[in-house]
Amino acid sequence: MAEFTKIEWTGKAGKTFNPWWGCVKVSAGCDHCYANSWANRMGHDVWGPHADRRLLSESNWKQPLKWNKKAEEAGERHKVFCASMADVFENRPDLIEPRQRVFDLIDETPALDWLVLTKRPQNIKKLIPKNYDYPPNLWLGTSVENQDAADKRIRYLLEHGRAAVRFLSCEPLLGPVDIRKYLQPAANGAKIDWVIAGGEAGGHSRPMNPLWAKSLIEQCQDTGTPVFYKQWGDYVPLKRVSGDGKTYRTIPVFKANGDEIPMARVGKKAAGRAILGREWSEFPVTSLSA
């Protein structure tokens, strides 16, 4: 059974680093991409196969070095999510050099655990540096919004048995997902070590059936896999807010037996992140954090 610890992914222990901005939508989880919307609001045309990617400044690239120094001085390990506005494994000639620079930066910041998330795990083997010596602070993850994405993507992630952690971001969760077989060691000994789950937020957000999230958490519990339930998104079960005197927009979702579960749109902040009677803030224990 996997070891894990419970900590909050907030404050100084959690940073986001973007080497560039821009991407291409590849699946249903991208339909309401917040990064695309944010880039548009900022006036940057960086989305789609023909748009230029916006490489960020030298001062931005120096930030992780500062974070690493602070972590070392504090005797702590801090986490860096890479990247919220791009996909490190998007296959474009203009990204070869900055992607190499990302891996160099990971090597230069041993006090930082780098969470590198991609919707293109099939590209990792091809785009990762040749003869790459996986550092113990590299966590590789892939996005899984439904069963189709799980079955297409996870097998490629599991090719990387030497990564410190292999994780899933099941957010936005758009359908039921059975990952039980991926929570057990594959032929090479690799398995999914950590699961992030959550619903969708934003102007066109889709409600998440609570049973989908409940099932994922239970699958993780059954195998001792740490789980981080990040958010409900904009919708929560109506019964959680009924009786507060407010009127909410509701949408029905359905149980397997056809019964409706009314979901109320209350907004991300009000919805919170508690489910099954608690908040889930579990992280895996690695050789560096043990």
N, C-alpha and C positions, 0 to 999 in steps of 0.2 A: 504494500500500500504506500502511495506517495506521501512524502512529507510536505507540509506546507505551514505557512505562518499567516496570521491575520494582521494586516496593517492597512492604513488608509493611504490611498494614492492621491495625496494632496500636498500643497505647500512646496517647500524646498525640495522634497524628495521626489517630486514629479515634474519633469520639464518636457517641452515639445521642441523638436528641432526639425526645420525644413531646409533641405539643401536647395530646393527649387520649388516653384509653384507650377501646377498644370498636370493634366492627365487626360485620359479618355475613358468614358463610361463603358463598362464591359458586361454588366449584369443588372438584375433587378435591384440589388442593393445600392446601385449607383443612381437610380432614377431621380432621387431628390437630394443629390449630393450637396452637403452644406459647404464643402470647399469650393465647388464650382460656383455656387451662389455668392459666397463671400468674395471670391476673386472678381466676379462680375460687378459687385457693389463697389469694389475698390478700383474698378476701371481697367482691370487686366484681362485681356483676351488670351487666355492660356489653356483653354480646354478644346479637346478634339485633336484628331491626328495631324492636322495641318497647321495648328497654332504653334507659335514659339513657346518654349518653356521659359519662365522667368527665373534665372539664376540669382540667388540672393547674395548680399554684400559680404565683404571680407569680415566686417565686424560681426555679422551673424555667424560666420564660420568659427570665430574665436570664442563664442559663448560657451560651447561645451568644455573648452579648456578651462574656463573660469569655474564652471560647475564642478568639474573634476577636482580642481584645487580646493574648493570649499568642502567637497565631500571628504577628501583626504584629510584636511585639517580637522574636520569634525569626527573622523574615524567612522564614517558612515558610508553606506552604498546608496546612491540615488539612481532613479530611473529616468530614461529619456525615451519618449515615444517618437519614432521616425517613420513616416512623415505624415502629418495631418493634411497637407495641401498637395500631395504628390504620391507617386508610387515608385519606390527606389528601383523596382525591377521592371519598369516600363522599358521596352526594347527600342531605343532610338540612338542613332549615332552621336547626337549632340549630348547625350547623357553618360557616355562611356567615362569621360574624365571626371565629372563631378561624382559619379557613383564610386569610382575608385577612391576618390577623396573621402567619401563617407566611410569606407572600410579602413582607410588609414586613420581617420579620426577615432573610430572605435578602438583601434589598437593604442592610440595615444591617450585614451581616457579610461584606464583600468578600474577606476572607482565608480564608473557609470555603467549600469546595465542598460543596454540598447535594445529597445523593443521595435524591431523592424517588421512592419506589417505590409502585406501585399495581397492583391487580388490576382496576382500572376505568379503563383508558386512554380508553375511549369517553366518559368524563365530563370529561376534561381541558379540551377546547376550550370546553365549556359552563361550567365552574366556575372556570377560570383568570380572573384579573381582566381586565376589558374593556380592549382596546387595550394588552395587557400587553407591556412591553418586556423580553424575556427577558434577564436578567442573565447575564454570562459565568461565574457560579459556580453555575448551576442545571443539574443533571443529572437527566433524567427517565428512569424505568425502569418496566418492567412485568414481572410474574411469569409465567413460562412453565413449566408442569410437564409438558406433553405436546404432541403435535402439534395437537390441537384448540385448546388455549389459545394456541399460537403463531399459528395462522391467524386466530383471532378477535381477538387483542389487538394484535399487532405493527403491523398496518396503521394502527391509531389512534395509536400512539406515533410512527410515522413522519410523521404530520401536523405534527409540531412540529420543523421543520427548523432553527429558530433556537435550540433548546436547545443548550447547550454540548456535551452528551453525551447520547446515547440508549442505554440499556443494558437488558439482560435479566437477570433472576434466575431461572435454571433450577434452582431448589431449593425443595422436594424434586423431583428429577427422577424422574418416575413412568413415563416411556415414551420411546421414541426420538423425537428431534426433528430435523427437517431445516430449518435456517434459512439455507441458502446464498443464497437470493434476497434475503433481508433484510440480508445482509452487503454487498450491492452497492447503490450509490446508486439511490434511487427517482426518479421524475420530478421531484420537487422538490429532488433532491440529497441528501436525508436517507437515512441507513442506520443500522444498529445498529453502535455504536462500541465496545461492550464487552460481554462475557458473563461472568456469574458462574454457576457450576455447583456442584452438590453433592447428596448424598443426605440422607435423612431420619433424624432422631434423636428419641428419646423412647420412652415406654412402648409405643406401638403402631406403631412405625416400620416402614416397608416397605422391603425391600432394593432397591437400585438395580442394575440390570444394568450391569456395567462397560463393556459395549460402547456403551451409550447415552452415557456420559461421554466415552469415547474418541472417539466420532464427533463430538461437539460440539467437543472440543479440536482435532481434526484439521480440522474446518470452519473454525475460527478461524485455525489456522495457515495454511491454504491462502489465506486472504484478508488475512493480516496483522492480524487483529483481536485485540486483547489479551484474555486470558482469566484469570479468577481462579477456581481450583478451591478452593472453601471447605472442603469436608469430604467424607469418605465417608459420614458418618452412622454408624449403629450397626453396619453390615455391611461386611465386606471379603471378597474372594475367599478361600476356605478355604486355598488353596495359600500365601497370604501368612503364615499363622500355623500351618500344619501343621508338626509336629516340635517344637513348644514344650512338649509334654507335657500340655497342657490339653485339656479337652473343651468343645466349643462347640455351641450350638444352631445348626443349619444349615438353610437354605432353598434349594432349587434355583431358579435362574432359567435362561432358555433362550436359546441363540444362535439366529440365523436358521435354521440348518440342523437345529435340534432338539436339539443337544447341550446337556447340563446344565452350568451353572457353579455349583458349590456355594458359597453365601455364608455366612460364619460371623458370628454376632452377638457382637462383641467390645466394643461400646461406643464412643461417639464419640471419647473421648480416645485409646484404644488404636488405633482405626482410622486416625487421623491424616488427612493431606490430600495425601500423595504419590501420584501416579499417572503411569504411563508413565515411571517412573524419576526423577521429580523433583517438586518443588512448583511450582505455577503461581501467581504473584503479580504479574500484569501489570495495569497501569492505562493508560488512554489519556492522551496528551499533549494538553492544551488550550492556548488562547491565553494562559491565565494561568500554566500550569505549564511552558511551553516555555522 
